[in-house]
Amino acid sequence: MIFREMTPADVPMTFLVRTAAKEHPFALEDLAKYGITVESCIRAMATTNQGWVCEINGIVVGFSVGIRSTGEMWVIAVLPEYEGRGIGRKLLTLAQDWLWSQGCETLWLTTSPRPTRAFHLYSKLGWRDSGRRETNGDMRMELAKPL
């Protein structure tokens, strides 16, 4: 497994990973409705977003993206056949560490309120329910910068 910073060339493959997710899947059309396209992601990487990928044998099998301007842990996704290998945990940690280094004091993300693998991972790593809910019912979790 190789973990490294995402490059613009990686972005198309991340869309394949994201749409293959078992938990909270999105179709390409749904992402496009939110303005999330390969082009918009590449533009965001040039300003406020930073991503990481995990590749195995030259294939991106997971990725994460953080947003410096808001402290949001925007996305973590791993191909289903590679789950349970610590890839999501490592990708989350890389994004968190970068967001802390960028001056963020509190990080946040949204996730399903029902017990999922993602929710359990976030909880294990210290993320807590903020008590806020998104319009789609997702919960907002937050993580304060360690002392």
NUGULUM-418817 format. One record per residue: residue in three letters; residue number from 1; x, y, z negated of N, C-alpha, C, O in turn. Coordinates in steps of 0.001 Angstrom, whole numbers, always signed. Layout:
# NUGULUM-418817
residuo,num,n.X,n.Y,n.Z,ca.X,ca.Y,ca.Z,c.X,c.Y,c.Z,o.X,o.Y,o.Z
ALA,NUM,X,Y,Z,X,Y,Z,X,Y,Z,X,Y,Z .
...
END
This chain:
# NUGULUM-418817
residuo,num,n.X,n.Y,n.Z,ca.X,ca.Y,ca.Z,c.X,c.Y,c.Z,o.X,o.Y,o.Z
MET,1,+843,-1180,+0,+0,+0,+0,+885,+1238,+0,+1842,+1334,-768 .
ILE,2,+555,+2168,+860,+1261,+3440,+909,+251,+4548,+617,-769,+4668,+1294 .
PHE,3,+551,+5354,-400,-263,+6516,-731,+510,+7742,-280,+1697,+7883,-572 .
ARG,4,-182,+8639,+443,+484,+9832,+945,-544,+10931,+1183,-1750,+10689,+1199 .
GLU,5,-26,+12156,+1368,-924,+13264,+1681,-1570,+13026,+3042,-946,+12507,+3968 .
MET,6,-2823,+13417,+3133,-3578,+13292,+4375,-3056,+14319,+5386,-2705,+15441,+5022 .
THR,7,-3012,+13925,+6636,-2677,+14836,+7721,-3914,+15009,+8599,-4839,+14201,+8511 .
PRO,8,-3953,+16038,+9440,-5089,+16179,+10354,-5326,+14936,+11214,-6466,+14631,+11565 .
ALA,9,-4265,+14230,+11548,-4408,+13023,+12366,-5156,+11907,+11635,-5707,+11010,+12274 .
ASP,10,-5180,+11956,+10298,-5875,+10932,+9503,-7379,+11161,+9425,-8133,+10225,+9159 .
VAL,11,-7820,+12386,+9652,-9213,+12755,+9390,-10218,+11876,+10135,-11182,+11437,+9508 .
PRO,12,-10057,+11588,+11437,-11052,+10719,+12087,-11218,+9363,+11394,-12334,+8855,+11290 .
MET,13,-10126,+8779,+10925,-10219,+7480,+10254,-10946,+7596,+8915,-11612,+6653,+8487 .
THR,14,-10821,+8753,+8251,-11512,+8898,+6971,-13027,+8854,+7154,-13752,+8427,+6256 .
PHE,15,-13501,+9295,+8317,-14938,+9231,+8584,-15396,+7776,+8705,-16506,+7441,+8293 .
LEU,16,-14563,+6929,+9255,-14903,+5502,+9332,-14947,+4886,+7943,-15818,+4067,+7649 .
VAL,17,-14011,+5278,+7091,-13997,+4778,+5715,-15241,+5269,+4978,-15914,+4492,+4301 .
ARG,18,-15544,+6560,+5114,-16682,+7141,+4379,-18015,+6512,+4776,-18861,+6269,+3916 .
THR,19,-18206,+6252,+6040,-19479,+5680,+6487,-19588,+4192,+6170,-20680,+3626,+6243 .
ALA,20,-18481,+3554,+5824,-18502,+2120,+5474,-18718,+1888,+3982,-18862,+743,+3553 .
ALA,21,-18744,+2954,+3190,-18855,+2821,+1736,-20116,+2068,+1333,-21176,+2249,+1934 .
LYS,22,-19995,+1215,+303,-21156,+496,-219,-22001,+1382,-1115,-23230,+1324,-1075 .
GLU,23,-21340,+2204,-1927,-22049,+3096,-2843,-22143,+4480,-2219,-21142,+5034,-1765 .
HIS,24,-23340,+5031,-2198,-23575,+6386,-1706,-23098,+6567,-264,-22353,+7501,+35 .
PRO,25,-23528,+5672,+627,-23075,+5754,+2021,-23705,+6938,+2762,-24810,+7376,+2442 .
PHE,26,-22990,+7429,+3733,-23474,+8487,+4621,-23256,+8040,+6047,-22199,+7506,+6382 .
ALA,27,-24255,+8256,+6894,-24088,+8037,+8331,-23434,+9284,+8913,-23534,+10364,+8332 .
LEU,28,-22773,+9145,+10041,-22138,+10286,+10695,-23126,+11420,+10939,-22785,+12594,+10791 .
GLU,29,-24348,+11063,+11312,-25361,+12093,+11574,-25695,+12870,+10307,-25907,+14081,+10353 .
ASP,30,-25741,+12168,+9168,-26036,+12830,+7898,-24910,+13778,+7504,-25166,+14887,+7035 .
LEU,31,-23681,+13352,+7690,-22544,+14227,+7390,-22599,+15474,+8268,-22364,+16587,+7800 .
ALA,32,-22909,+15275,+9534,-22984,+16413,+10469,-24073,+17402,+10051,-23918,+18609,+10238 .
LYS,33,-25179,+16895,+9483,-26251,+17791,+9012,-25751,+18745,+7929,-26243,+19866,+7798 .
TYR,34,-24771,+18285,+7159,-24177,+19114,+6109,-22996,+19936,+6631,-22320,+20618,+5861 .
GLY,35,-22756,+19868,+7924,-21636,+20611,+8506,-20303,+19932,+8315,-19254,+20547,+8505 .
ILE,36,-20337,+18650,+7934,-19100,+17903,+7706,-18755,+17150,+8988,-19373,+16140,+9327 .
THR,37,-17762,+17667,+9679,-17301,+17080,+10930,-15781,+16936,+10856,-15140,+17479,+9956 .
VAL,38,-15223,+16213,+11796,-13767,+16097,+11852,-13152,+17489,+11929,-12190,+17791,+11223 .
GLU,39,-13704,+18318,+12775,-13154,+19663,+12968,-13261,+20506,+11700,-12305,+21189,+11333 .
SER,40,-14414,+20466,+11023,-14572,+21273,+9807,-13630,+20796,+8704,-13124,+21606,+7928 .
CYS,41,-13396,+19503,+8632,-12491,+18964,+7611,-11049,+19377,+7897,-10306,+19714,+6974 .
ILE,42,-10657,+19354,+9141,-9295,+19781,+9500,-9119,+21265,+9176,-8075,+21665,+8661 .
ARG,43,-10127,+22081,+9471,-10055,+23513,+9135,-9922,+23702,+7624,-9118,+24516,+7170 .
ALA,44,-10699,+22962,+6852,-10666,+23098,+5393,-9306,+22683,+4825,-8842,+23255,+3839 .
MET,45,-8672,+21693,+5448,-7346,+21270,+4988,-6314,+22377,+5162,-5301,+22396,+4463 .
ALA,46,-6561,+23285,+6075,-5625,+24382,+6319,-5797,+25518,+5309,-4992,+26448,+5270 .
THR,47,-6858,+25437,+4489,-7113,+26533,+3554,-7222,+26042,+2112,-6289,+26232,+1332 .
THR,48,-8330,+25420,+1743,-8571,+25108,+325,-8569,+23620,-19,-8469,+23271,-1195 .
ASN,49,-8674,+22755,+947,-8780,+21325,+660,-7440,+20619,+830,-6619,+20992,+1668 .
GLN,50,-7244,+19589,+12,-6081,+18714,+155,-6562,+17289,-13,-7371,+16999,-894 .
GLY,51,-6071,+16412,+819,-6479,+15023,+746,-5305,+14079,+668,-4164,+14445,+950 .
TRP,52,-5609,+12851,+279,-4633,+11764,+203,-5250,+10537,+839,-6468,+10361,+827 .
VAL,53,-4411,+9701,+1386,-4886,+8446,+1949,-4087,+7297,+1367,-2960,+7461,+899 .
CYS,54,-4706,+6134,+1413,-4013,+4874,+1149,-4056,+4118,+2455,-5125,+3902,+3026 .
GLU,55,-2891,+3718,+2926,-2871,+2922,+4150,-2180,+1593,+3888,-1246,+1484,+3093 .
ILE,56,-2675,+608,+4584,-2110,-733,+4528,-1904,-1165,+5975,-2839,-1167,+6776 .
ASN,57,-682,-1525,+6293,-332,-1917,+7666,-751,-863,+8691,-1220,-1186,+9783 .
GLY,58,-569,+418,+8310,-864,+1507,+9220,-2326,+1878,+9356,-2669,+2738,+10167 .
ILE,59,-3196,+1246,+8579,-4640,+1529,+8640,-5068,+2220,+7360,-4752,+1752,+6266 .
VAL,60,-5793,+3345,+7485,-6318,+4052,+6320,-7459,+3220,+5737,-8450,+2943,+6413 .
VAL,61,-7301,+2823,+4462,-8312,+2000,+3799,-9033,+2759,+2684,-10020,+2271,+2134 .
GLY,62,-8536,+3955,+2351,-9166,+4770,+1330,-8631,+6185,+1393,-7547,+6432,+1923 .
PHE,63,-9409,+7118,+842,-8963,+8509,+828,-9660,+9282,-271,-10694,+8858,-787 .
SER,64,-9084,+10418,-623,-9692,+11348,-1572,-9402,+12761,-1099,-8423,+13011,-396 .
VAL,65,-10280,+13688,-1502,-10108,+15098,-1153,-10526,+15951,-2346,-11580,+15729,-2943 .
GLY,66,-9683,+16932,-2688,-9998,+17909,-3709,-10102,+19286,-3073,-9500,+19553,-2033 .
ILE,67,-10882,+20166,-3721,-11065,+21527,-3228,-10515,+22506,-4270,-11091,+22687,-5342 .
ARG,68,-9410,+23117,-3932,-8705,+24026,-4844,-9573,+25206,-5285,-9545,+25580,-6457 .
SER,69,-10333,+25789,-4379,-11078,+27015,-4688,-12202,+26807,-5704,-12627,+27757,-6361 .
THR,70,-12687,+25567,-5837,-13803,+25306,-6749,-13483,+24299,-7846,-14235,+24178,-8814 .
GLY,71,-12374,+23573,-7705,-12053,+22517,-8660,-12864,+21255,-8431,-12929,+20385,-9299 .
GLU,72,-13482,+21154,-7261,-14313,+19982,-6980,-13472,+18808,-6487,-12627,+18947,-5603 .
MET,73,-13729,+17661,-7080,-13229,+16395,-6559,-14271,+16004,-5521,-15295,+15405,-5851 .
TRP,74,-14001,+16347,-4257,-15020,+16325,-3218,-15430,+14917,-2792,-16620,+14633,-2659 .
VAL,75,-14464,+14045,-2579,-14819,+12703,-2123,-13703,+11718,-2447,-12517,+12047,-2410 .
ILE,76,-14123,+10512,-2764,-13231,+9352,-2876,-13971,+8222,-2195,-15133,+7958,-2505 .
ALA,77,-13311,+7559,-1278,-13949,+6430,-591,-12894,+5376,-279,-11758,+5687,+80 .
VAL,78,-13305,+4129,-428,-12433,+2990,-152,-13245,+1978,+644,-14407,+1717,+332 .
LEU,79,-12629,+1414,+1666,-13324,+368,+2420,-13741,-749,+1468,-12955,-1145,+607 .
PRO,80,-14956,-1261,+1605,-15463,-2271,+669,-14527,-3468,+480,-14387,-3971,-635 .
GLU,81,-13902,-3916,+1529,-13032,-5103,+1399,-11738,-4823,+641,-10983,-5753,+353 .
TYR,82,-11467,-3557,+312,-10259,-3195,-440,-10584,-2700,-1844,-9680,-2283,-2569 .
GLU,83,-11854,-2736,-2242,-12228,-2326,-3591,-11644,-3288,-4619,-11359,-4446,-4314 .
GLY,84,-11471,-2793,-5833,-10989,-3638,-6928,-9483,-3815,-6958,-8979,-4672,-7683 .
ARG,85,-8753,-3021,-6184,-7285,-3128,-6139,-6588,-1908,-6743,-5367,-1783,-6651 .
GLY,86,-7358,-1011,-7360,-6760,+179,-7958,-6568,+1336,-6998,-5981,+2353,-7368 .
ILE,87,-7050,+1201,-5775,-6866,+2244,-4768,-7649,+3501,-5138,-7104,+4603,-5086 .
GLY,88,-8912,+3351,-5507,-9728,+4498,-5884,-9151,+5240,-7073,-9126,+6471,-7089 .
ARG,89,-8691,+4504,-8063,-8097,+5104,-9264,-6870,+5941,-8893,-6724,+7073,-9355 .
LYS,90,-6004,+5389,-8070,-4785,+6108,-7665,-5140,+7345,-6842,-4563,+8412,-7051 .
LEU,91,-6082,+7213,-5912,-6481,+8356,-5088,-7111,+9455,-5938,-6860,+10637,-5708 .
LEU,92,-7921,+9075,-6910,-8534,+10050,-7813,-7457,+10769,-8616,-7499,+11991,-8760 .
THR,93,-6505,+10025,-9132,-5426,+10605,-9927,-4582,+11573,-9105,-4192,+12630,-9601 .
LEU,94,-4297,+11223,-7860,-3524,+12132,-7003,-4252,+13454,-6795,-3642,+14521,-6868 .
ALA,95,-5548,+13384,-6538,-6332,+14603,-6332,-6426,+15415,-7616,-6273,+16636,-7590 .
GLN,96,-6678,+14747,-8739,-6756,+15444,-10030,-5461,+16181,-10320,-5478,+17359,-10676 .
ASP,97,-4338,+15490,-10168,-3043,+16098,-10467,-2798,+17322,-9589,-2260,+18325,-10057 .
TRP,98,-3189,+17243,-8328,-3017,+18385,-7427,-3902,+19548,-7874,-3451,+20693,-7916 .
LEU,99,-5163,+19258,-8209,-6063,+20316,-8646,-5540,+20989,-9917,-5618,+22211,-10039 .
TRP,100,-5008,+20208,-10866,-4413,+20800,-12073,-3245,+21698,-11668,-3105,+22805,-12187 .
SER,101,-2411,+21229,-10750,-1237,+22014,-10341,-1621,+23302,-9621,-813,+24226,-9528 .
GLN,102,-2841,+23367,-9115,-3322,+24552,-8414,-4004,+25542,-9347,-4533,+26558,-8897 .
GLY,103,-3996,+25251,-10640,-4545,+26178,-11618,-5975,+25904,-12052,-6535,+26678,-12828 .
CYS,104,-6570,+24841,-11580,-7933,+24502,-12001,-7910,+24044,-13458,-7052,+23255,-13852 .
GLU,105,-8844,+24535,-14246,-8923,+24176,-15663,-9970,+23098,-15930,-9818,+22284,-16842 .
THR,106,-11029,+23099,-15131,-12082,+22090,-15247,-12403,+21591,-13847,-12655,+22381,-12937 .
LEU,107,-12392,+20291,-13688,-12725,+19678,-12409,-14155,+19168,-12471,-14684,+18913,-13553 .
TRP,108,-14774,+19020,-11318,-16134,+18490,-11285,-16345,+17655,-10034,-15636,+17786,-9037 .
LEU,109,-17337,+16800,-10125,-17759,+15959,-9007,-19211,+15607,-9211,-19758,+15800,-10297 .
THR,110,-19831,+15094,-8180,-21193,+14589,-8321,-21199,+13113,-7974,-20448,+12649,-7116 .
THR,111,-22069,+12388,-8667,-22182,+10960,-8446,-23591,+10514,-8821,-24343,+11252,-9457 .
SER,112,-23927,+9321,-8427,-25224,+8765,-8768,-25313,+8579,-10285,-24337,+8167,-10913 .
PRO,113,-26479,+8881,-10880,-26621,+8690,-12323,-26783,+7220,-12726,-26654,+6880,-13902 .
ARG,114,-27061,+6365,-11766,-27201,+4939,-12118,-25811,+4319,-12263,-24847,+4814,-11680 .
PRO,115,-25707,+3266,-13018,-24393,+2637,-13210,-23845,+2078,-11887,-24410,+1150,-11308 .
THR,116,-22754,+2654,-11436,-22087,+2209,-10218,-20612,+2005,-10533,-20136,+2393,-11600 .
ARG,117,-19904,+1403,-9610,-18451,+1249,-9786,-17797,+2617,-9935,-16922,+2805,-10780 .
ALA,118,-18227,+3576,-9104,-17649,+4918,-9155,-17889,+5549,-10530,-16962,+6084,-11138 .
PHE,119,-19121,+5487,-11014,-19442,+6068,-12314,-18571,+5457,-13409,-18061,+6177,-14267 .
HIS,120,-18401,+4146,-13384,-17575,+3479,-14400,-16116,+3930,-14298,-15464,+4140,-15321 .
LEU,121,-15601,+4079,-13082,-14230,+4548,-12904,-14076,+5953,-13473,-13152,+6217,-14243 .
TYR,122,-14975,+6848,-13099,-14882,+8219,-13592,-14934,+8245,-15121,-14151,+8947,-15761 .
SER,123,-15846,+7487,-15693,-15986,+7457,-17151,-14718,+6946,-17820,-14275,+7511,-18820 .
LYS,124,-14129,+5882,-17278,-12884,+5326,-17833,-11759,+6349,-17829,-10905,+6352,-18716 .
LEU,125,-11765,+7224,-16813,-10702,+8213,-16670,-11015,+9530,-17383,-10297,+10514,-17209 .
GLY,126,-12093,+9550,-18191,-12374,+10698,-19034,-13401,+11680,-18511,-13703,+12666,-19183 .
TRP,127,-13948,+11435,-17323,-14982,+12324,-16783,-16243,+12150,-17621,-16565,+11039,-18043 .
ARG,128,-16967,+13268,-17866,-18168,+13241,-18689,-19332,+13908,-17980,-19152,+14848,-17206 .
ASP,129,-20525,+13409,-18254,-21751,+13994,-17714,-21872,+15412,-18260,-21836,+15619,-19473 .
SER,130,-22016,+16391,-17361,-22131,+17793,-17774,-23559,+18152,-18181,-23799,+19228,-18728 .
GLY,131,-24506,+17248,-17914,-25903,+17521,-18198,-26625,+18213,-17054,-27834,+18433,-17115 .
ARG,132,-25879,+18555,-16011,-26479,+19216,-14841,-26801,+18186,-13771,-26080,+17203,-13599 .
ARG,133,-27891,+18423,-13057,-28293,+17532,-11972,-28371,+18328,-10677,-28760,+19495,-10671 .
GLU,134,-28000,+17688,-9597,-28099,+18293,-8271,-29537,+18137,-7780,-30310,+17380,-8366 .
THR,135,-29899,+18842,-6719,-31265,+18771,-6198,-31610,+17361,-5708,-32784,+16990,-5691 .
ASN,136,-30613,+16576,-5313,-30876,+15209,-4846,-30888,+14200,-5995,-31033,+13000,-5758 .
GLY,137,-30737,+14671,-7239,-30762,+13779,-8395,-29397,+13328,-8872,-29292,+12732,-9944 .
ASP,138,-28342,+13595,-8104,-27007,+13204,-8542,-26607,+13979,-9791,-27032,+15116,-9995 .
MET,139,-25786,+13346,-10622,-25292,+13994,-11829,-23960,+14682,-11547,-23174,+14244,-10707 .
ARG,140,-23739,+15754,-12263,-22459,+16450,-12186,-21620,+15979,-13367,-22054,+16047,-14518 .
MET,141,-20412,+15501,-13069,-19475,+15100,-14106,-18317,+16088,-14092,-17965,+16639,-13049 .
GLU,142,-17729,+16305,-15268,-16623,+17245,-15379,-15467,+16617,-16149,-15641,+15685,-16936 .
LEU,143,-14282,+17165,-15891,-13068,+16722,-16568,-12251,+17966,-16890,-11878,+18728,-15997 .
ALA,144,-11975,+18163,-18187,-11159,+19301,-18624,-9683,+18959,-18472,-9268,+17811,-18631 .
LYS,145,-8908,+19985,-18161,-7463,+19808,-17999,-6866,+19308,-19307,-7159,+19851,-20372 .
PRO,146,-6028,+18273,-19232,-5403,+17761,-20447,-4456,+18809,-21056,-3865,+19622,-20345 .
LEU,147,-4334,+18767,-22348,-3443,+19712,-23041,-2003,+19361,-22813,-1113,+20045,-23318 .
END
